[in-house]
Amino acid sequence: MSREDREIRFNGAELTPVTVQASKAIKGDELIYSLLGAQGQLSAWPAIAAFGDNHQAKLYVQTENDLTMQAKLYDSVTETGYFLSGTVDPSANPAVLDLGANMAELQVASGMQGAQLDVQGDLKQEDRYAKRYFVSKGANVTAACYVESDGYRYTFTNQVGKVERDVTLGIGHDFRNMRTKNQVFEAGEVNKRVYTDYRDEMNNALADISNVEIAKIGDRVETTGIVFTVEDAMKEEAMTVQTNGEGEVAYEPADPNVSTLAAGSILDYQIYDSSNQAVGDSLQADTPELVEVGTPLLEGDYALKLAKQNFLTNVVRLSGQSNISIYEDKTSYSEISVELPPGYAPEDLAYGQAELQSQKDGSLPGYVWFNRGKLIIPNDIDLSKDRKYVLHLALYLDSTSGERDLYYNQAILTGEELMNLKEVSYPSSAVAIEPEADDLPVDYYVAFVQADFPVAGFDNSYRAYVQAYGANGSIKVGKVIFKPQQFDMLFQGSNGASTAYALKRNVRMADATGKWSMQNPGIHHVQLQGKQSFVGFNAQNAGSDETSIYFESGTGVLFNEAYVSPGNYRLFITTESGSSDDEPWSLYWRSRSAYRIDKDTVVPFTGSADPASSSLRVTQRLEEGRVVLTVDPTIRSGDLELQEVLASHKGYYNYVPGIVTVRDSGQRKVYEALAMDSNEGFEISKTLADGTYSISFSQPVGPNKDIAVSNSFTVVSTGVVPGGGGGGGGGGFPGGGIPPVGGNPAQPESPTTMVFKTADIPAPRNGIVSLQIKASEAAVLPASILGGEGAKNAIQLEGEHGAVTIPAAVLQQLSGLVGREQLDNAQVSMSLMPVTDSELSAALNTTTGTAVQSAGKVYDFKLSITGKDGISNTLALFDEPITLSFDVNPEADKRLTNVYYIAEAGTLTYVPAQRVGDRLVAKVSHFSKYGVLEVRRAFVDVNAAHWARGAIEELASKQIVSGVSSNAFAPNKSVSRAEFTAMLVQALGLTADPTSEFKDVPASAWYGATVAAAYKHGLVQGVSADSFAPNKPVTREEMAVILVNARKKLDLGSLSSSAASFRDSAKISGWAAEAVDIANANGLIRGDARGFFNPKGMATRAEAAQVLANMLHENA
């Protein structure tokens, strides 16, 4: 569809009937169906149809994709259940699926008297317990069964897997806790959830123990709908689909609380320390799957031992223990107590912010923060002993009246005083005021209000948000507690129509009496040249270091004027571009310099680029034979500079990158790519010959509308160093073979070698000569491909299970191995020897817990040239990558299936690849053994139910993450800044000179190279100018900033942006707020189930794995 379409017609004649029959189905029984993708995966949310009187359900579809069907039926007469599933091809004639055609029986062993059995598939339907079940062969199922004894119901589950034959489920008597790997928590953390996993020798899990009477009440509850899971950022979320009886389908989040029915404690536990001494009181649990531990524990190792099971042992007997590790954050920093104002308790502290500035120039010597009632100052912060610094503390306190009060404390201290600081005392001179401005314009509507605290003798100031409410020109501000000083209240808002306001009121304190007054400094009218309209406006004090906020009017509202209080401001203005038929694009502008608003002002601005003042600055340097251009575009219109452009689509905003193009003197395009964050400048790395080039930067500013700037530069060098490879904007991977054009295909000289003569070589298509080698294990090519016009083309060898594409540069590199005089009658040999499964198994040397199986072909590749003297020369390393395309087994797990390099020692190295149709396409710089493998890395502390298991397994298979030991991942352990940076760099495949800018990141450290790469690609910053704090835990808001930097800096796709509505949004640091909004809008990171983001919380290894997996999926 396009925006020009005004009508959609559905043609019933194009629908195909699909009939599904099941002899055990009765009228009204539900049939679940969903669409399958090309790889056999679910590609649409499930829907529901119903069986009719004739045991059939009929669908009418228009698709070429297969459909998967699932039905769960119950025969009340025989107390037998049926779990039936199958796949149907709608293009078959007729398209008929008999769900009951091929079944296997599932039953509980005869010794389990009165046992009831239930079976579930990937789409979970209502529990239907029966004496036995019949299941479609090939179905992947989980079984649950329960038995009742002595007033208790015991429920067990078993991951049966794919059913190919009759299955009898036995249940053991002795269940041992298999969750023995240490579960890690931080010292001082309360409400720790310690998980248990009781299993018998047949791998049955004890899922629940409940009072029979309570369980039977639950049995009476009839649930409706089918439960399935969708991946939602950091966890899998359960959803339901159901019909309303009229054929309409609804999807809803599943109720997370319908689980355990137990009442009271069924298990008692006791914590023991490393010397086997009991710690704290006994703990009670009402489920066999977890224990809530609220006992405060010091650093060390502990055991959670089962003290008593409060039911008889005739059915099950439990044993074993869970292990706990408590650690203290050893990062070197000082925790400084902060005294609260009188009348406030620690529990009244909602959140706090801290900032440290140099009084000399306003720079930030390092990152300080406020956490758990403490001011945190890293010990390695860059402080000069005698220099003075300004410490700002802004604490938000919940009052008994329900308001949120601001406590602001400003202190000027020397570096030495800061290093020795033990407590920030509450100043005895502090006052509390509740300012009220009653002289604002009567049509003023408040957007936000800030208190702006200056520093005596210092240009910069500190802004803190305050609560405010009111109307009709009178705005009451929440309580502000501070040391008596002059400060300003800043009122940002509009009249809801054509006027924006950025108003200031001066709060003045009378030193002698402590009384305050609010003064109106006046007001001035501000307009854009020609009374042009705008949708966002802010006037920010020129000395403020706060990130700009564009207050925007709202959909459909255009400003044409603003009223601003006198002052020295940086103006931030948002305009819109686009016709009335298009969704608007937002253009964000900033004044070139500070504006002195002391009279009514018209801001020069045309909306178009001014050629005289706009520019494209280009500098160059030479690195390893490549020209590295630093490009800095500046687009100006009057006194405003363009900062960024966002395009709107259905309420979501996406960042619009610019386009940079380089042309040679003949105006041939030699480079073109997207440029992200272009207002900050960017670099281009490209191999360029000596000569003069033109470069242009074009910024789209609306549908079919661009603003462009250009320049030229000259490359003068001692010659391009060979082997640099091509830079540029990157192209797509080839997705399969191109049929030969002209010539007759060569016939194989032997069953395993295909020999091509000059006459066999077809004409190129799009610069590629494609040759079919069928099932051959080697191809021999004539020397004609290396000279003349042939030297310009790549060679693609298309086999039965994949393809190899050799670029022209590698062919030329190959010819250089023998010299020009040896090229006559030379032959190029490409060998791709299959590696059998048995050979692969014998060669592999994998770590504990790693299961490897072939998911396609594995080959041993070699490329060589034989000169006329008969001497063969093998090419080991390539100047440009060779492209390998592998067919993939459609039954392989897509998450865990990748291309790997198999070294001589048997180790595996993950090779990034792109999925193109049914193939994985990778680029390699050397030859050896490569193939498609399904690699599953299991960890004992990440069970099947863990919310991040999929992400952890996927990233472990790609070697992006690894365990903390040979068999443990420690998903709940906090992740340090160094660890998360290493994961990100590994995920993106970045490299750089390992020399770091930070004194605490030595090149020899395991994280040295990854931190250097991340910093040089603009993904991370230090906590100070020369410190990175590699061992400091990364917070969730820091993680959001790093992820968004990665997406922007590395041009990994467009980004939506919409304000996140977390319940603790006010706790998000100003420097991280935009990144959190973007990360949330793009599914990179989410809040918890209660609506909290927890910005200052330490990210866990599991969370880090999930957000990185989210990013990789978004890129795909």
Secondary structure in CASP SS format (residue, H / E / C, confidence):
PFRMAT SS
TARGET T0000
AUTHOR 0000-0000-0000
METHOD secondary structure of the structure
MODEL  1
M C 1.00
S C 1.00
R C 1.00
E C 1.00
D C 1.00
R C 1.00
E C 1.00
I C 1.00
R C 1.00
F C 1.00
N C 1.00
G H 1.00
A H 1.00
E H 1.00
L C 1.00
T E 1.00
P E 1.00
V E 1.00
T E 1.00
V E 1.00
Q E 1.00
A C 1.00
S C 1.00
K C 1.00
A C 1.00
I C 1.00
K C 1.00
G C 1.00
D C 1.00
E E 1.00
L E 1.00
I E 1.00
Y E 1.00
S E 1.00
L E 1.00
L E 1.00
G C 1.00
A C 1.00
Q C 1.00
G C 1.00
Q C 1.00
L E 1.00
S C 1.00
A C 1.00
W C 1.00
P C 1.00
A E 1.00
I E 1.00
A E 1.00
A E 1.00
F C 1.00
G C 1.00
D C 1.00
N C 1.00
H C 1.00
Q E 1.00
A E 1.00
K E 1.00
L E 1.00
Y E 1.00
V E 1.00
Q C 1.00
T C 1.00
E C 1.00
N C 1.00
D C 1.00
L E 1.00
T E 1.00
M E 1.00
Q E 1.00
A E 1.00
K E 1.00
L E 1.00
Y E 1.00
D E 1.00
S C 1.00
V C 1.00
T C 1.00
E C 1.00
T E 1.00
G E 1.00
Y E 1.00
F E 1.00
L E 1.00
S E 1.00
G E 1.00
T E 1.00
V E 1.00
D C 1.00
P C 1.00
S C 1.00
A C 1.00
N C 1.00
P C 1.00
A E 1.00
V E 1.00
L E 1.00
D E 1.00
L C 1.00
G C 1.00
A C 1.00
N C 1.00
M E 1.00
A E 1.00
E E 1.00
L E 1.00
Q E 1.00
V E 1.00
A C 1.00
S C 1.00
G C 1.00
M C 1.00
Q C 1.00
G C 1.00
A C 1.00
Q E 1.00
L E 1.00
D E 1.00
V E 1.00
Q E 1.00
G C 1.00
D C 1.00
L C 1.00
K E 1.00
Q C 1.00
E C 1.00
D C 1.00
R C 1.00
Y C 1.00
A E 1.00
K C 1.00
R E 1.00
Y E 1.00
F E 1.00
V E 1.00
S E 1.00
K C 1.00
G C 1.00
A C 1.00
N E 1.00
V E 1.00
T E 1.00
A E 1.00
A E 1.00
C E 1.00
Y E 1.00
V E 1.00
E E 1.00
S E 1.00
D C 1.00
G C 1.00
Y E 1.00
R E 1.00
Y E 1.00
T E 1.00
F E 1.00
T E 1.00
N E 1.00
Q E 1.00
V E 1.00
G E 1.00
K E 1.00
V C 1.00
E C 1.00
R C 1.00
D C 1.00
V E 1.00
T E 1.00
L E 1.00
G C 1.00
I C 1.00
G C 1.00
H C 1.00
D E 1.00
F E 1.00
R E 1.00
N E 1.00
M C 1.00
R C 1.00
T C 1.00
K C 1.00
N C 1.00
Q E 1.00
V E 1.00
F E 1.00
E E 1.00
A C 1.00
G C 1.00
E C 1.00
V C 1.00
N C 1.00
K E 1.00
R E 1.00
V E 1.00
Y E 1.00
T C 1.00
D C 1.00
Y E 1.00
R E 1.00
D C 1.00
E C 1.00
M C 1.00
N C 1.00
N C 1.00
A E 1.00
L E 1.00
A E 1.00
D E 1.00
I E 1.00
S E 1.00
N E 1.00
V H 1.00
E H 1.00
I H 1.00
A H 1.00
K H 1.00
I H 1.00
G H 1.00
D H 1.00
R H 1.00
V C 1.00
E C 1.00
T C 1.00
T C 1.00
G C 1.00
I E 1.00
V E 1.00
F E 1.00
T E 1.00
V E 1.00
E E 1.00
D E 1.00
A C 1.00
M C 1.00
K E 1.00
E E 1.00
E E 1.00
A E 1.00
M E 1.00
T E 1.00
V E 1.00
Q E 1.00
T E 1.00
N C 1.00
G C 1.00
E C 1.00
G C 1.00
E C 1.00
V E 1.00
A E 1.00
Y E 1.00
E E 1.00
P E 1.00
A C 1.00
D C 1.00
P C 1.00
N C 1.00
V C 1.00
S C 1.00
T C 1.00
L C 1.00
A C 1.00
A C 1.00
G C 1.00
S C 1.00
I C 1.00
L E 1.00
D E 1.00
Y E 1.00
Q E 1.00
I E 1.00
Y E 1.00
D C 1.00
S C 1.00
S C 1.00
N C 1.00
Q C 1.00
A E 1.00
V E 1.00
G E 1.00
D E 1.00
S E 1.00
L E 1.00
Q E 1.00
A E 1.00
D C 1.00
T C 1.00
P C 1.00
E C 1.00
L E 1.00
V E 1.00
E E 1.00
V E 1.00
G C 1.00
T C 1.00
P C 1.00
L C 1.00
L C 1.00
E C 1.00
G E 1.00
D E 1.00
Y E 1.00
A E 1.00
L E 1.00
K E 1.00
L E 1.00
A E 1.00
K E 1.00
Q E 1.00
N C 1.00
F C 1.00
L C 1.00
T C 1.00
N C 1.00
V C 1.00
V C 1.00
R E 1.00
L E 1.00
S E 1.00
G C 1.00
Q E 1.00
S E 1.00
N E 1.00
I E 1.00
S E 1.00
I E 1.00
Y E 1.00
E C 1.00
D C 1.00
K C 1.00
T C 1.00
S C 1.00
Y E 1.00
S E 1.00
E E 1.00
I E 1.00
S E 1.00
V E 1.00
E C 1.00
L C 1.00
P C 1.00
P C 1.00
G C 1.00
Y C 1.00
A C 1.00
P H 1.00
E H 1.00
D H 1.00
L E 1.00
A E 1.00
Y E 1.00
G E 1.00
Q E 1.00
A E 1.00
E E 1.00
L E 1.00
Q E 1.00
S E 1.00
Q C 1.00
K C 1.00
D C 1.00
G C 1.00
S C 1.00
L C 1.00
P C 1.00
G C 1.00
Y C 1.00
V C 1.00
W E 1.00
F E 1.00
N E 1.00
R C 1.00
G C 1.00
K E 1.00
L E 1.00
I E 1.00
I E 1.00
P E 1.00
N C 1.00
D C 1.00
I C 1.00
D C 1.00
L C 1.00
S C 1.00
K C 1.00
D C 1.00
R C 1.00
K E 1.00
Y E 1.00
V E 1.00
L E 1.00
H E 1.00
L E 1.00
A E 1.00
L E 1.00
Y E 1.00
L E 1.00
D E 1.00
S C 1.00
T C 1.00
S C 1.00
G C 1.00
E C 1.00
R E 1.00
D E 1.00
L E 1.00
Y E 1.00
Y E 1.00
N E 1.00
Q E 1.00
A E 1.00
I E 1.00
L E 1.00
T E 1.00
G H 1.00
E H 1.00
E H 1.00
L H 1.00
M H 1.00
N C 1.00
L C 1.00
K C 1.00
E E 1.00
V E 1.00
S C 1.00
Y C 1.00
P C 1.00
S C 1.00
S C 1.00
A C 1.00
V E 1.00
A E 1.00
I E 1.00
E C 1.00
P C 1.00
E E 1.00
A E 1.00
D C 1.00
D C 1.00
L C 1.00
P C 1.00
V C 1.00
D C 1.00
Y C 1.00
Y E 1.00
V E 1.00
A E 1.00
F E 1.00
V E 1.00
Q E 1.00
A E 1.00
D E 1.00
F E 1.00
P E 1.00
V E 1.00
A C 1.00
G C 1.00
F E 1.00
D E 1.00
N E 1.00
S E 1.00
Y E 1.00
R E 1.00
A E 1.00
Y E 1.00
V E 1.00
Q C 1.00
A E 1.00
Y E 1.00
G E 1.00
A E 1.00
N C 1.00
G C 1.00
S E 1.00
I E 1.00
K E 1.00
V E 1.00
G C 1.00
K C 1.00
V E 1.00
I E 1.00
F E 1.00
K C 1.00
P C 1.00
Q C 1.00
Q C 1.00
F E 1.00
D E 1.00
M E 1.00
L E 1.00
F E 1.00
Q E 1.00
G E 1.00
S E 1.00
N C 1.00
G C 1.00
A C 1.00
S C 1.00
T E 1.00
A E 1.00
Y E 1.00
A E 1.00
L E 1.00
K E 1.00
R E 1.00
N E 1.00
V E 1.00
R E 1.00
M E 1.00
A C 1.00
D C 1.00
A C 1.00
T C 1.00
G C 1.00
K C 1.00
W E 1.00
S E 1.00
M E 1.00
Q E 1.00
N C 1.00
P C 1.00
G C 1.00
I C 1.00
H E 1.00
H E 1.00
V E 1.00
Q E 1.00
L E 1.00
Q H 1.00
G H 1.00
K H 1.00
Q C 1.00
S C 1.00
F E 1.00
V C 1.00
G E 1.00
F E 1.00
N E 1.00
A E 1.00
Q E 1.00
N E 1.00
A C 1.00
G C 1.00
S E 1.00
D C 1.00
E C 1.00
T C 1.00
S C 1.00
I C 1.00
Y C 1.00
F E 1.00
E E 1.00
S C 1.00
G C 1.00
T C 1.00
G C 1.00
V C 1.00
L C 1.00
F E 1.00
N C 1.00
E E 1.00
A E 1.00
Y E 1.00
V E 1.00
S C 1.00
P C 1.00
G E 1.00
N E 1.00
Y E 1.00
R E 1.00
L E 1.00
F E 1.00
I E 1.00
T E 1.00
T E 1.00
E E 1.00
S E 1.00
G C 1.00
S C 1.00
S C 1.00
D C 1.00
D C 1.00
E C 1.00
P C 1.00
W E 1.00
S E 1.00
L E 1.00
Y E 1.00
W E 1.00
R E 1.00
S E 1.00
R C 1.00
S C 1.00
A C 1.00
Y E 1.00
R E 1.00
I E 1.00
D C 1.00
K C 1.00
D C 1.00
T E 1.00
V E 1.00
V E 1.00
P C 1.00
F C 1.00
T C 1.00
G C 1.00
S C 1.00
A C 1.00
D C 1.00
P C 1.00
A C 1.00
S C 1.00
S C 1.00
S E 1.00
L E 1.00
R E 1.00
V E 1.00
T E 1.00
Q E 1.00
R E 1.00
L E 1.00
E E 1.00
E C 1.00
G C 1.00
R E 1.00
V E 1.00
V E 1.00
L E 1.00
T E 1.00
V E 1.00
D E 1.00
P E 1.00
T E 1.00
I C 1.00
R E 1.00
S E 1.00
G C 1.00
D C 1.00
L E 1.00
E E 1.00
L E 1.00
Q E 1.00
E E 1.00
V E 1.00
L E 1.00
A E 1.00
S E 1.00
H E 1.00
K C 1.00
G C 1.00
Y E 1.00
Y E 1.00
N E 1.00
Y E 1.00
V C 1.00
P C 1.00
G E 1.00
I E 1.00
V E 1.00
T E 1.00
V E 1.00
R E 1.00
D C 1.00
S C 1.00
G C 1.00
Q C 1.00
R C 1.00
K E 1.00
V E 1.00
Y E 1.00
E E 1.00
A E 1.00
L E 1.00
A E 1.00
M C 1.00
D C 1.00
S H 1.00
N H 1.00
E H 1.00
G C 1.00
F E 1.00
E E 1.00
I E 1.00
S E 1.00
K E 1.00
T C 1.00
L C 1.00
A C 1.00
D C 1.00
G E 1.00
T E 1.00
Y E 1.00
S E 1.00
I E 1.00
S E 1.00
F E 1.00
S E 1.00
Q E 1.00
P E 1.00
V E 1.00
G E 1.00
P C 1.00
N C 1.00
K E 1.00
D E 1.00
I E 1.00
A E 1.00
V E 1.00
S E 1.00
N E 1.00
S E 1.00
F E 1.00
T E 1.00
V E 1.00
V C 1.00
S C 1.00
T C 1.00
G C 1.00
V C 1.00
V C 1.00
P C 1.00
G C 1.00
G C 1.00
G C 1.00
G C 1.00
G C 1.00
G C 1.00
G C 1.00
G C 1.00
G C 1.00
G C 1.00
F C 1.00
P C 1.00
G C 1.00
G C 1.00
G C 1.00
I C 1.00
P C 1.00
P C 1.00
V C 1.00
G C 1.00
G C 1.00
N C 1.00
P C 1.00
A C 1.00
Q C 1.00
P E 1.00
E E 1.00
S E 1.00
P C 1.00
T C 1.00
T E 1.00
M E 1.00
V E 1.00
F C 1.00
K C 1.00
T H 1.00
A H 1.00
D H 1.00
I C 1.00
P C 1.00
A C 1.00
P C 1.00
R E 1.00
N C 1.00
G C 1.00
I E 1.00
V E 1.00
S E 1.00
L E 1.00
Q E 1.00
I E 1.00
K E 1.00
A C 1.00
S C 1.00
E C 1.00
A E 1.00
A E 1.00
V E 1.00
L E 1.00
P E 1.00
A H 1.00
S H 1.00
I H 1.00
L H 1.00
G C 1.00
G H 1.00
E H 1.00
G H 1.00
A H 1.00
K H 1.00
N C 1.00
A E 1.00
I E 1.00
Q E 1.00
L E 1.00
E E 1.00
G E 1.00
E C 1.00
H C 1.00
G E 1.00
A E 1.00
V E 1.00
T E 1.00
I E 1.00
P C 1.00
A H 1.00
A H 1.00
V H 1.00
L H 1.00
Q H 1.00
Q H 1.00
L H 1.00
S H 1.00
G C 1.00
L C 1.00
V C 1.00
G C 1.00
R H 1.00
E H 1.00
Q H 1.00
L C 1.00
D C 1.00
N C 1.00
A C 1.00
Q E 1.00
V E 1.00
S E 1.00
M E 1.00
S E 1.00
L E 1.00
M E 1.00
P E 1.00
V C 1.00
T C 1.00
D H 1.00
S H 1.00
E H 1.00
L H 1.00
S H 1.00
A H 1.00
A H 1.00
L C 1.00
N C 1.00
T C 1.00
T C 1.00
T C 1.00
G C 1.00
T E 1.00
A E 1.00
V E 1.00
Q E 1.00
S E 1.00
A E 1.00
G E 1.00
K E 1.00
V E 1.00
Y E 1.00
D E 1.00
F E 1.00
K E 1.00
L E 1.00
S E 1.00
I E 1.00
T E 1.00
G C 1.00
K C 1.00
D C 1.00
G C 1.00
I C 1.00
S E 1.00
N E 1.00
T E 1.00
L C 1.00
A C 1.00
L E 1.00
F E 1.00
D E 1.00
E E 1.00
P E 1.00
I E 1.00
T E 1.00
L E 1.00
S E 1.00
F E 1.00
D E 1.00
V E 1.00
N C 1.00
P C 1.00
E C 1.00
A C 1.00
D C 1.00
K H 1.00
R H 1.00
L H 1.00
T E 1.00
N E 1.00
V E 1.00
Y E 1.00
Y E 1.00
I E 1.00
A C 1.00
E C 1.00
A C 1.00
G C 1.00
T C 1.00
L E 1.00
T E 1.00
Y E 1.00
V E 1.00
P C 1.00
A E 1.00
Q E 1.00
R E 1.00
V E 1.00
G C 1.00
D C 1.00
R E 1.00
L E 1.00
V E 1.00
A E 1.00
K E 1.00
V E 1.00
S E 1.00
H E 1.00
F C 1.00
S C 1.00
K E 1.00
Y E 1.00
G E 1.00
V E 1.00
L E 1.00
E E 1.00
V E 1.00
R E 1.00
R E 1.00
A C 1.00
F C 1.00
V C 1.00
D C 1.00
V C 1.00
N C 1.00
A C 1.00
A C 1.00
H C 1.00
W C 1.00
A C 1.00
R H 1.00
G H 1.00
A H 1.00
I H 1.00
E H 1.00
E H 1.00
L H 1.00
A H 1.00
S H 1.00
K C 1.00
Q C 1.00
I C 1.00
V C 1.00
S C 1.00
G C 1.00
V C 1.00
S C 1.00
S C 1.00
N C 1.00
A C 1.00
F C 1.00
A C 1.00
P C 1.00
N C 1.00
K C 1.00
S E 1.00
V C 1.00
S E 1.00
R H 1.00
A H 1.00
E H 1.00
F H 1.00
T H 1.00
A H 1.00
M H 1.00
L H 1.00
V H 1.00
Q H 1.00
A H 1.00
L H 1.00
G C 1.00
L C 1.00
T C 1.00
A C 1.00
D C 1.00
P C 1.00
T C 1.00
S C 1.00
E C 1.00
F C 1.00
K C 1.00
D C 1.00
V C 1.00
P C 1.00
A C 1.00
S C 1.00
A C 1.00
W C 1.00
Y C 1.00
G H 1.00
A H 1.00
T H 1.00
V H 1.00
A H 1.00
A H 1.00
A H 1.00
Y H 1.00
K H 1.00
H C 1.00
G C 1.00
L C 1.00
V C 1.00
Q C 1.00
G C 1.00
V C 1.00
S C 1.00
A C 1.00
D C 1.00
S C 1.00
F C 1.00
A C 1.00
P C 1.00
N C 1.00
K C 1.00
P E 1.00
V C 1.00
T E 1.00
R H 1.00
E H 1.00
E H 1.00
M H 1.00
A H 1.00
V H 1.00
I H 1.00
L H 1.00
V H 1.00
N H 1.00
A H 1.00
R H 1.00
K H 1.00
K H 1.00
L C 1.00
D C 1.00
L C 1.00
G C 1.00
S C 1.00
L C 1.00
S E 1.00
S E 1.00
S C 1.00
A C 1.00
A C 1.00
S C 1.00
F C 1.00
R C 1.00
D C 1.00
S H 1.00
A H 1.00
K H 1.00
I C 1.00
S C 1.00
G H 1.00
W H 1.00
A H 1.00
A H 1.00
E H 1.00
A H 1.00
V H 1.00
D H 1.00
I H 1.00
A H 1.00
N H 1.00
A H 1.00
N C 1.00
G C 1.00
L C 1.00
I C 1.00
R C 1.00
G C 1.00
D C 1.00
A C 1.00
R C 1.00
G C 1.00
F C 1.00
F C 1.00
N C 1.00
P C 1.00
K C 1.00
G C 1.00
M E 1.00
A C 1.00
T E 1.00
R H 1.00
A H 1.00
E H 1.00
A H 1.00
A H 1.00
Q H 1.00
V H 1.00
L H 1.00
A H 1.00
N H 1.00
M H 1.00
L H 1.00
H H 1.00
E H 1.00
N H 1.00
A C 1.00
END
